[in-house]
Amino acid sequence: MSRLAFLGTPDAAVPSLRALVAAGHQIDPVVSRRDTRRSRRGDPEPSPVKRAALDLGLHVTDDLEQVVSAGAELGVVVAYGRIIPERILDELPMVNVHFSLLPRWRGAAPVERAILAGDPTTGVCVMRLEAGLDTGPVLARSEVPIGEEETAHDLRERLGELGAELLVEVLSGGAQGLPAGEPQQGEANYAPKIEPDDLELHFDAPAIELARIVRVGRAWTTFRGSRLIVVSAHAHEAHDGTADPASARDNGEAGPPGTLVGASVITGDGSLELVEVQPEGRKRVAAGEWLRGVRLQPGERLGA
């Protein structure tokens, strides 16, 4: 087996680290991001990869320079969260586990962008890392469908397990026996980091698009001047045969987009049924419970 350096940070990278250790590879070092605070008052906490590495008895550092001096044959990168400088790539060849079917989504948020775009499928690629952003030749890929209501968290978790299996398969012949890989083919799309503005719910959009934003996580709107997180919701299109509050709007029986009819919000096309919400500074609750507490007044709207 091979001597590898491993670079990763979030939960989705942990299955790959564990799988490489289980397959008999020697991992030294594990490089992860510095400990960070999850709240203003909390103490700095290690990343999921650092916690897993310590549990496995591995050497962990946040110093990227150590991958060059540790004597590794190959670097393995899984959602590390930093661009690897070209000078380090010149010293140590690396492969990357990327959660999309390259070149469909290159960049920081391929899982989220695939959901927002309504892609029916996605997958995992193991690719050679080079100076360009996710541009290297692909060594192996595996495609999977995206569930109609699958969240980014659940999809990322599934892709993390799939990526671990694919990575072990690629490295089964050792670091020196890697396939050459194939150049990426097709239209390339950039998947920039998700910003808070990307997650704001504008209710003049179609319900199906709004539901995709909710699936990404931390989708928000406003109510009575405060932020309201929409934790989960279901889209109902105007023509899907369900009782749709938007039809009441068209008949003059309800208000404009953002109007609540029961737990459903009128949208630009169809309605968004709220399932669970989280008012600012409070715990998440069922939408019905929240509505009973706020005592909605005539004419009040979300996002107004």
C-alpha positions in Angstrom: 0.0 0.0 0.0 1.0 3.6 -0.4 2.1 6.4 1.9 -0.4 9.3 1.4 -1.0 12.8 2.6 -4.7 13.5 3.2 -6.2 17.0 2.9 -9.8 17.5 4.0 -12.1 19.4 6.4 -15.9 18.6 6.5 -17.9 15.5 7.4 -18.1 14.5 3.7 -14.4 13.9 3.6 -14.3 11.6 6.7 -15.5 8.4 4.8 -12.6 8.7 2.4 -10.1 9.1 5.3 -11.5 6.1 7.1 -11.6 4.0 3.9 -8.0 4.7 3.0 -6.9 3.6 6.5 -9.0 0.5 6.4 -7.5 -0.4 3.0 -4.1 -0.4 4.6 -2.6 2.9 3.3 -0.3 4.8 5.5 -1.6 8.4 6.1 0.9 11.0 7.2 0.1 13.8 7.5 -3.6 14.7 7.7 -4.0 18.4 6.9 -7.2 20.1 7.9 -8.4 23.7 8.5 -7.6 25.3 11.8 -9.9 24.9 14.7 -12.8 27.3 14.6 -15.5 28.6 16.9 -19.1 27.5 16.0 -20.5 30.3 18.2 -19.2 33.6 19.5 -18.9 32.3 23.1 -17.8 28.7 22.3 -14.2 27.4 22.3 -12.5 26.6 19.0 -13.5 23.2 17.8 -11.6 20.8 15.4 -13.0 20.0 12.0 -14.7 16.7 11.4 -11.6 15.4 9.5 -9.3 16.4 12.4 -11.5 14.7 14.9 -11.6 11.5 12.8 -7.9 11.6 12.3 -7.2 11.9 16.0 -9.5 9.0 16.7 -7.5 7.0 14.2 -4.2 8.0 15.9 -3.0 9.9 12.9 -0.7 13.0 12.8 -2.8 16.1 12.1 -1.7 19.6 11.2 -3.1 22.8 9.7 0.3 23.5 8.1 0.0 22.7 4.4 3.8 22.9 3.9 4.1 19.6 5.8 2.7 17.6 2.9 6.0 18.2 1.1 8.4 17.3 3.9 6.6 14.2 5.2 7.7 11.8 2.5 4.3 11.0 1.0 4.0 9.5 -2.4 0.7 11.1 -3.2 -1.7 13.7 -1.8 -5.4 13.0 -1.6 -7.7 16.0 -1.4 -11.4 15.8 -0.4 -13.2 19.0 0.3 -10.2 20.7 1.8 -11.5 24.2 1.3 -8.3 25.8 0.1 -6.6 26.1 -3.3 -3.4 24.1 -3.3 -0.5 26.3 -4.5 1.1 25.2 -7.8 4.6 25.0 -6.1 3.3 22.3 -3.8 1.7 20.4 -6.6 5.1 20.5 -8.3 6.6 18.8 -5.3 3.8 16.3 -4.6 1.3 14.9 -7.1 -2.3 14.9 -5.8 -5.7 13.5 -6.7 -9.0 15.1 -5.7 -12.4 13.6 -4.9 -14.9 16.0 -6.4 -18.7 15.8 -5.8 -19.9 16.4 -9.4 -19.7 14.9 -12.9 -16.9 17.2 -14.1 -16.9 19.5 -15.9 -20.6 20.1 -15.0 -19.8 21.9 -11.7 -16.3 23.1 -10.9 -15.6 25.0 -7.7 -16.7 25.3 -4.1 -20.4 24.3 -4.1 -21.1 21.6 -6.7 -23.7 19.8 -4.6 -25.7 22.9 -3.9 -25.5 24.2 -7.5 -26.6 20.9 -8.9 -29.8 21.1 -6.7 -30.5 24.7 -7.5 -30.2 24.0 -11.2 -32.6 21.1 -11.0 -30.0 18.6 -12.3 -31.6 15.1 -12.4 -28.2 13.4 -11.7 -24.8 14.1 -10.2 -21.9 12.0 -9.1 -18.3 11.8 -8.0 -15.1 12.2 -9.9 -11.6 11.2 -8.8 -9.3 13.5 -10.8 -5.7 14.5 -10.9 -5.2 17.9 -9.3 -3.6 20.6 -11.4 -3.2 24.4 -11.1 -6.5 25.1 -12.8 -9.7 24.9 -10.8 -11.0 21.3 -11.0 -9.7 21.0 -14.6 -7.5 17.9 -14.3 -8.0 14.6 -16.1 -10.6 12.3 -14.6 -9.4 8.9 -13.3 -12.8 7.5 -12.4 -16.4 8.7 -12.1 -19.7 7.4 -10.8 -23.1 8.8 -11.5 -26.2 8.8 -9.2 -29.7 10.3 -9.4 -30.7 13.2 -7.3 -33.9 12.6 -5.3 -36.7 15.0 -6.0 -36.7 16.2 -2.3 -33.2 15.2 -1.4 -31.4 17.9 0.6 -27.9 19.1 0.0 -26.8 17.6 3.4 -28.2 14.2 2.5 -26.8 14.2 -1.0 -23.4 15.3 0.2 -23.4 12.5 2.7 -24.3 10.0 0.0 -21.6 11.3 -2.3 -19.1 11.2 0.5 -19.6 7.4 0.9 -19.6 6.9 -2.9 -16.4 8.9 -3.2 -14.7 6.8 -0.6 -15.5 3.6 -2.5 -14.3 5.1 -5.8 -11.1 6.5 -4.2 -10.1 3.1 -2.7 -10.7 1.5 -6.1 -8.5 4.0 -7.9 -5.7 3.5 -5.4 -6.0 -0.3 -5.3 -2.8 -0.5 -7.4 -0.9 1.9 -5.2 0.1 5.5 -5.8 2.5 4.6 -8.6 -0.1 2.6 -10.4 -2.7 5.3 -11.1 -4.4 5.4 -14.5 -3.5 8.3 -16.7 -7.1 9.6 -16.7 -9.2 11.2 -19.5 -9.5 14.9 -20.3 -12.8 16.4 -19.2 -15.3 16.8 -22.0 -18.5 18.9 -22.2 -19.5 22.4 -21.1 -17.9 23.6 -17.9 -19.9 25.4 -15.2 -18.5 27.3 -12.2 -20.1 26.5 -8.8 -19.3 29.5 -6.6 -19.7 29.4 -2.8 -23.3 29.8 -1.6 -23.8 33.2 -0.1 -26.7 34.3 2.2 -28.3 36.3 -0.7 -28.5 33.1 -2.7 -30.7 31.6 0.0 -33.3 34.4 0.2 -36.8 33.2 -0.9 -38.4 35.6 -3.4 -41.9 34.4 -3.6 -42.6 35.7 -7.1 -40.4 32.8 -8.3 -42.0 29.4 -9.1 -42.6 27.1 -6.1 -40.4 24.4 -7.5 -37.4 26.8 -7.6 -38.0 28.0 -4.1 -38.2 24.4 -2.8 -34.7 23.8 -4.3 -33.4 26.7 -2.3 -34.9 25.2 0.9 -33.2 21.9 0.1 -29.9 23.6 0.0 -30.3 24.6 3.6 -30.6 27.9 5.6 -33.2 29.3 3.2 -34.7 32.5 4.6 -37.4 35.1 4.3 -38.6 37.8 6.6 -41.7 38.2 8.8 -42.6 41.2 10.9 -39.1 42.6 10.3 -37.3 39.5 11.6 -35.6 36.7 9.7 -37.5 33.4 9.3 -35.5 30.3 8.3 -37.5 27.8 6.2 -36.1 24.5 7.3 -38.3 22.2 5.1 -41.0 22.7 2.6 -42.9 21.1 -0.3 -43.6 22.6 -3.7 -47.1 22.3 -5.3 -47.3 23.4 -8.9 -50.4 25.1 -10.1 -51.3 22.2 -12.4 -50.3 19.2 -10.2 -53.9 18.4 -9.2 -53.4 19.4 -5.5 -55.4 22.0 -3.7 -53.3 25.0 -4.6 -53.7 28.3 -2.9 -52.3 30.1 -6.0 -55.6 29.2 -7.7 -57.4 31.2 -5.0 -55.2 34.1 -5.8 -56.1 33.9 -9.5 -59.8 33.9 -8.5 -59.3 37.0 -6.4 -59.7 35.1 -3.2 -56.2 35.6 -1.8 -53.3 37.9 -2.0 -50.0 38.3 -4.0 -46.9 36.2 -3.8 -45.8 35.8 -0.1 -49.4 35.5 1.1 -50.0 32.7 3.5 -53.0 30.5 3.0 -52.8 28.1 5.9 -49.2 26.8 6.0 -48.8 27.4 2.2 -47.3 30.4 0.6 -48.5 31.7 -2.7 -45.7 31.9 -5.2 -45.2 33.1 -8.8 -46.2 29.7 -10.0 -47.9 27.3 -7.5 -47.5 27.3 -3.8 -44.8 26.4 -1.2 -46.1 24.4 1.7 -44.1 25.2 4.8 -43.3 22.1 6.9 -40.8 23.4 9.5 -39.5 26.9 10.2 -37.1 28.6 12.6 -37.9 32.1 13.8 -34.9 34.3 14.5 -33.3 33.5 17.8 -35.5 30.6 18.5 -35.7 26.8 17.9 -37.1 25.2 14.8 -40.8 24.3 15.1 -43.5 22.8 12.9 -45.0 25.5 10.6 -48.5 24.9 12.0 -47.2 25.5 15.5 -45.5 28.7 14.5 -48.6 30.0 12.7 -50.7 29.4 15.8 -48.2 31.4 17.9 -47.9 34.4 15.6 -51.7 34.8 15.0 -51.4 35.9 11.4 -53.2 39.2 10.6 -55.1 39.9 7.4 -52.8 41.2 4.6 -49.5 40.0 6.3 -47.0 38.4 3.9 -43.7 36.7 4.1 -40.8 38.7 2.6 -42.9 41.9 2.6 
